[in-house]
Amino acid sequence: MASRYWVVSLPVQNSASSLWNRLQEQISKHSFDTPLYRFNIPNLRVGTLDSLLSLSDDLLKSNNFVEGVSHKIRRQIEELERVSGVESSALTVDGVPVDSYLTRFVWDEAKYPTMSPLKEVVDSIHGQVAKIEDDLKVRVAEYNNVRSQLNAINRKQSGSLAVRDLSNLVKPEDIVTSEHLVTLLAVVPKYSQKDWLSSYETLTNYVVPRSSKKLFEDNEYALYTVTLFNRVADNFRTSAREKGFQIRDFEYSSEAQESRKQELEKLVQDQENLRSSLLQWCYASYGEVFSSWMHFCAVRVFAESILRYGLPPSFLACVLAPTTKSEKKVRSILEGLCDSGNSTFWKTDDEVGGGMAGLAGDADAHPYVSFTINLV
């Protein structure tokens, strides 16, 4: 599947079918590896030249918006697939791969009646895509909120012992709590453990001998318990801090621990549900936005062809996917099929520097309508 396509329209002098045959012949002869397709545009409502000129000012801006939303949704899909570990799915429009949808484009008359004014069609497409973008922002914000909460909990559970949540490291049997006794948790630098074990009993009076037990160790610290009389706890904290040992405030509660566990499980489930529903929504919405974008491209080709070639509408629209090395050759073929008078007219200094040169959206001016569609 190509990721970059040209949508072009050539002026028809005699018949569209004979021009199409000549184009196919030239491409197969001089650039046989370039896929070529007809881009079928219905007879849209032209309106007045003034309305077309007015519309042309908005076409490029609106096209960039619609294209931008389609890429935004595609990037969201890629991220969700990567995080979920699911295999990347081919993006589709109603089950049709997007490249096939583009190369076999059929106008949706039910959704966009061809008798509607072009501005109405463009506004309708813009409005639908803007609504989808707003919906995307809300859904992504909801998903990211749950994700942030989970990340915050995971950081607390996996950070340094000096700051992390200790509840999942301490068991009920590690804690002694009575009228007179209390168990404190000491965070000891990894390389000061010998110092701790030899000194904790003497940091203050009334420390229970041999009461210190190591519960956990990470790359920097070890977590020890120590049991002592309640009344000397503050003195012990002060003496421990002076020797470089940190006493963590901790109160064991089986109810609080169970509550935290349930909260974590709920957040994990919420994240999974939101991720799954967001991914499914993105698949469906990408198809909808891509379809809107292709209809927009059809309007753009139609409007720019009339502004370029005049009335009545007489042009051949097609889609090509040239390789980088064959671009120059394909441009030469397309230019050769344009009327020489039109070509000369188009290349005058006034026109190249004028407003119409910018309509195509490509940096280079060509004697035919041309713009690029990037699928990725």
Disulfide bonds with the S-S distance in Angstrom:
none
